[in-house]
Amino acid sequence: YNTAAKLFNHHGINITRSLVGNYTTALDMAGASITLCLLDDEIKQHWDSPVHTAALRWGV
């Protein structure tokens, strides 16, 4: 994460929200994934809303 964050910051990309860890894994598969999106006020409101699922929980 730190290496990617430094690279993004160097290119003027501001990371405002991040999830780091094992969230949706497949058996015997290794690797990493980075997903980027433009975060406007509406998307940020949805992102910050409470979540309660088998894989993710926050704000509940």
N, CA, C and O of each residue as an XYZ file, in Angstrom:
240
protein
N       0.819     -1.188      0.000
C       0.000      0.000      0.000
C       0.865      1.255      0.000
O       0.620      2.177     -0.778
N       1.868      1.297      0.862
C       2.681      2.511      0.974
C       3.372      2.872     -0.333
O       3.430      4.045     -0.702
N       3.892      1.877     -1.032
C       4.565      2.139     -2.303
C       3.582      2.682     -3.326
O       3.879      3.648     -4.029
N       2.408      2.062     -3.410
C       1.391      2.535     -4.350
C       0.919      3.935     -3.976
O       0.743      4.779     -4.855
N       0.710      4.196     -2.687
C       0.256      5.516     -2.239
C       1.275      6.595     -2.597
O       0.897      7.680     -3.037
N       2.554      6.309     -2.414
C       3.593      7.278     -2.775
C       3.586      7.551     -4.274
O       3.736      8.696     -4.698
N       3.413      6.510     -5.072
C       3.365      6.668     -6.527
C       2.170      7.523     -6.939
O       2.308      8.436     -7.752
N       0.999      7.228     -6.379
C      -0.189      8.016     -6.707
C      -0.012      9.466     -6.290
O      -0.324     10.376     -7.058
N       0.486      9.691     -5.076
C       0.701     11.059     -4.597
C       1.687     11.808     -5.484
O       1.507     12.997     -5.750
N       2.724     11.121     -5.940
C       3.711     11.729     -6.836
C       3.050     12.224     -8.119
O       3.465     13.233     -8.689
N       2.021     11.511     -8.567
C       1.311     11.876     -9.795
C       0.073     12.727     -9.525
O      -0.749     12.926    -10.420
N      -0.065     13.227     -8.306
C      -1.166     14.136     -7.989
C      -2.493     13.463     -7.719
O      -3.534     14.121     -7.735
N      -2.476     12.158     -7.472
C      -3.703     11.423     -7.163
C      -3.834     11.340     -5.651
O      -2.972     10.772     -4.980
N      -4.909     11.905     -5.114
C      -5.132     11.961     -3.675
C      -5.977     10.768     -3.233
O      -7.097     10.596     -3.716
N      -5.465      9.953     -2.335
C      -6.210      8.815     -1.800
C      -7.022      9.305     -0.607
O      -6.456      9.712      0.408
N      -8.352      9.267     -0.728
C      -9.206      9.736      0.366
C      -9.838      8.598      1.144
O     -10.197      8.782      2.307
N      -9.984      7.438      0.544
C     -10.523      6.265      1.223
C      -9.738      5.050      0.732
O      -9.355      4.991     -0.437
N      -9.498      4.091      1.606
C      -8.793      2.876      1.184
C      -9.214      1.701      2.051
O      -9.575      1.860      3.217
N      -9.158      0.533      1.461
C      -9.347     -0.728      2.176
C      -8.120     -1.579      1.878
O      -7.773     -1.786      0.715
N      -7.474     -2.065      2.907
C      -6.292     -2.902      2.736
C      -6.517     -4.179      3.529
O      -6.790     -4.125      4.728
N      -6.403     -5.326      2.870
C      -6.573     -6.589      3.569
C      -7.158     -7.650      2.663
O      -7.265     -7.457      1.452
N      -7.536     -8.769      3.252
C      -8.167     -9.869      2.515
C      -9.675     -9.688      2.591
O     -10.263     -9.820      3.664
N     -10.294     -9.392      1.481
C     -11.734     -9.158      1.479
C     -12.483    -10.221      0.688
O     -13.364    -10.884      1.234
N     -12.157    -10.392     -0.555
C     -12.779    -11.434     -1.359
C     -11.645    -12.235     -1.969
O     -11.031    -11.822     -2.953
N     -11.380    -13.363     -1.382
C     -10.257    -14.167     -1.855
C     -10.769    -15.445     -2.498
O     -11.883    -15.893     -2.229
N      -9.942    -16.016     -3.342
C     -10.257    -17.288     -3.973
C      -9.222    -18.306     -3.513
O      -8.073    -17.955     -3.241
N      -9.621    -19.526     -3.431
C      -8.749    -20.593     -2.965
C      -7.507    -20.702     -3.848
O      -7.615    -20.763     -5.073
N      -6.339    -20.725     -3.231
C      -5.056    -20.914     -3.918
C      -4.747    -19.843     -4.963
O      -4.034    -20.115     -5.929
N      -5.265    -18.651     -4.784
C      -4.941    -17.568     -5.710
C      -4.220    -16.466     -4.945
O      -4.662    -16.040     -3.878
N      -3.124    -16.019     -5.498
C      -2.366    -14.926     -4.893
C      -2.420    -13.725     -5.826
O      -2.645    -13.869     -7.028
N      -2.215    -12.559     -5.273
C      -2.175    -11.376     -6.111
C      -2.692    -10.165     -5.378
O      -2.908    -10.192     -4.166
N      -2.885     -9.111     -6.126
C      -3.353     -7.849     -5.562
C      -4.262     -7.165     -6.566
O      -4.242     -7.473     -7.758
N      -5.048     -6.243     -6.072
C      -5.955     -5.488     -6.927
C      -5.995     -4.049     -6.446
O      -6.038     -3.790     -5.243
N      -5.980     -3.124     -7.377
C      -6.144     -1.706     -7.068
C      -7.294     -1.191     -7.913
O      -7.293     -1.341     -9.135
N      -8.267     -0.587     -7.266
C      -9.402      0.007     -7.960
C      -9.433      1.492     -7.638
O      -9.364      1.884     -6.473
N      -9.537      2.314     -8.668
C      -9.584      3.761     -8.496
C     -10.897      4.297     -9.039
O     -11.427      3.770    -10.016
N     -11.423      5.338     -8.416
C     -12.594      6.016     -8.964
C     -12.552      7.482     -8.563
O     -11.941      7.848     -7.559
N     -13.206      8.312     -9.358
C     -13.350      9.715     -9.002
C     -14.393      9.800     -7.907
O     -15.507      9.304     -8.072
N     -14.050     10.417     -6.802
C     -14.913     10.436     -5.625
C     -15.581     11.802     -5.501
O     -14.983     12.755     -5.003
N     -16.838     11.885     -5.964
C     -17.592     13.122     -5.766
C     -18.364     13.025     -4.452
O     -18.311     11.998     -3.774
N     -19.077     14.084     -4.094
C     -19.779     14.107     -2.803
C     -20.811     12.999     -2.673
O     -20.973     12.433     -1.592
N     -21.520     12.674     -3.767
C     -22.544     11.625     -3.704
C     -21.912     10.257     -3.459
O     -22.376      9.499     -2.607
N     -20.859      9.945     -4.200
C     -20.198      8.649     -4.017
C     -19.581      8.569     -2.629
O     -19.630      7.513     -1.996
N     -18.997      9.668     -2.139
C     -18.405      9.674     -0.798
C     -19.472      9.419      0.267
O     -19.217      8.724      1.250
N     -20.666      9.980      0.072
C     -21.764      9.752      1.020
C     -22.137      8.273      1.062
O     -22.345      7.716      2.140
N     -22.222      7.634     -0.102
C     -22.531      6.199     -0.148
C     -21.400      5.387      0.482
O     -21.655      4.455      1.246
N     -20.156      5.738      0.164
C     -18.998      5.019      0.706
C     -18.980      5.073      2.228
O     -18.664      4.082      2.887
N     -19.320      6.230      2.782
C     -19.264      6.422      4.229
C     -20.510      5.924      4.963
O     -20.563      5.984      6.192
N     -21.500      5.441      4.239
C     -22.717      4.916      4.869
C     -22.408      3.617      5.609
O     -21.471      2.904      5.249
N     -23.193      3.306      6.644
C     -22.982      2.051      7.375
C     -23.106      0.826      6.463
O     -23.942      0.784      5.560
N     -22.262     -0.152      6.722
C     -22.236     -1.391      5.937
C     -22.222     -2.561      6.910
O     -21.473     -2.555      7.887
N     -23.049     -3.564      6.641
C     -23.049     -4.772      7.462
C     -23.307     -5.965      6.548
O     -24.453     -6.336      6.294
N     -22.216     -6.559      6.057
C     -22.298     -7.746      5.211
C     -21.352     -8.801      5.778
O     -20.652     -8.556      6.761
N     -21.338     -9.962      5.158
C     -20.426    -11.015      5.607
C     -18.962    -10.598      5.428
O     -18.102    -11.009      6.208
N     -18.677     -9.786      4.408
C     -17.293     -9.419      4.113
C     -16.877     -8.071      4.694
O     -15.706     -7.879      5.021
N     -17.812     -7.140      4.827
C     -17.474     -5.782      5.265
C     -18.421     -5.312      6.350
O     -19.622     -5.580      6.310
N     -17.856     -4.601      7.325
C     -18.681     -3.997      8.381
C     -18.016     -2.721      8.846
O     -16.856     -2.732      9.259
N     -18.750     -1.612      8.778
C     -18.297     -0.381      9.422
C     -19.476      0.554      9.607
O     -20.462      0.492      8.872
N     -19.361      1.412     10.588
C     -20.381      2.416     10.846
C     -21.703      1.882     11.364
O     -22.691      2.616     11.411
N     -21.736      0.614     11.752
C     -22.993      0.006     12.207
C     -23.082      0.118     13.708
O     -24.062     -0.331     14.303
